[in-house]
Each structure stands twice: as structure tokens, then as C-alpha cells.
Amino acid sequence: MGRTKDKIKATSKSELAHQYGIHYNTLRVWLKRLPDLELAASQRILTPKQLEKISTHLGSPLFNFYF
């Protein structure tokens, strides 16, 4: 039986900070330290590919961002 992978929706930085239970500024510091995360300074919405890289390095957030 094949099982399809849940899709990740694009998420804003502020929503991701809320999911991790941290302040937005803390998330910004964490994101700056992640290797290979191509992120523009003015980018507000994180792509599914970026979210996968973030969860690989930081672990899953408190609230699941798979819908």
C-alpha cells in the first residue's frame, strides 16, 4: 500500500515563530545561522522547500505545519 507524503504549505515567518513558540526576533536569529537556507532579507513567506530545511535543522515545531 502506497502512502502519499503530506504537503507543506508556504508559511509566514511570524506564523512559524508562533508554531515554534518563540518570538519572531528569535526565529530571525535562528534562520540566519542555518546553512544552505537561501532567504532574502525582505522575504516574509517561507517556501515548502525552505520549511523542510528548517525542520531538518531545528526539528518539528510545537504545532504541525502539515495541513
C-alpha positions as CSV (number, residue, x, y, z in Angstrom):
1,M,0.0,0.0,0.0
2,G,1.5,3.3,-1.0
3,R,1.2,6.3,1.3
4,T,1.4,9.8,-0.1
5,K,3.5,12.4,1.7
6,D,1.7,15.3,3.3
7,K,2.2,18.6,1.6
8,I,3.7,21.5,3.4
9,K,2.1,24.9,2.8
10,A,4.0,28.1,2.5
11,T,4.1,29.8,5.9
12,S,5.0,33.3,7.1
13,K,7.9,33.8,9.4
14,S,5.6,35.1,12.1
15,E,3.4,32.0,11.8
16,L,6.4,29.8,12.0
17,A,7.7,31.6,15.1
18,H,4.2,31.0,16.7
19,Q,4.4,27.3,15.8
20,Y,7.8,27.0,17.5
21,G,6.5,29.0,20.5
22,I,9.2,31.7,20.2
23,H,9.4,35.4,19.5
24,Y,9.8,36.5,15.8
25,N,13.2,38.1,16.5
26,T,14.5,34.8,17.9
27,L,13.4,33.0,14.8
28,R,15.2,35.5,12.6
29,V,18.4,34.9,14.6
30,W,18.0,31.1,14.2
31,L,17.3,31.4,10.5
32,K,20.5,33.4,9.9
33,R,22.5,30.6,11.4
34,L,21.1,27.8,9.2
35,P,23.5,26.6,6.5
36,D,22.2,26.5,2.9
37,L,19.0,28.4,3.6
38,E,18.5,30.8,0.8
39,L,16.5,33.5,2.4
40,A,16.1,37.1,1.2
41,A,16.1,39.7,4.0
42,S,12.7,41.1,2.9
43,Q,11.2,37.6,2.3
44,R,8.1,37.2,4.5
45,I,6.7,33.9,3.3
46,L,8.8,30.7,3.6
47,T,8.5,28.2,0.8
48,P,7.8,24.5,1.4
49,K,11.4,23.7,0.5
50,Q,12.7,26.2,3.0
51,L,10.4,24.9,5.7
52,E,11.8,21.3,5.1
53,K,15.3,22.6,5.6
54,I,14.3,24.5,8.7
55,S,12.6,21.5,10.3
56,T,15.6,19.3,9.4
57,H,17.9,21.6,11.4
58,L,15.5,22.8,14.2
59,G,13.2,19.8,14.5
60,S,9.4,19.9,14.2
61,P,7.6,22.9,15.6
62,L,5.2,22.6,18.5
63,F,2.3,22.9,16.1
64,N,2.4,20.8,12.9
65,F,2.5,22.9,9.7
66,Y,1.2,20.0,7.6
67,F,-2.4,20.6,6.8
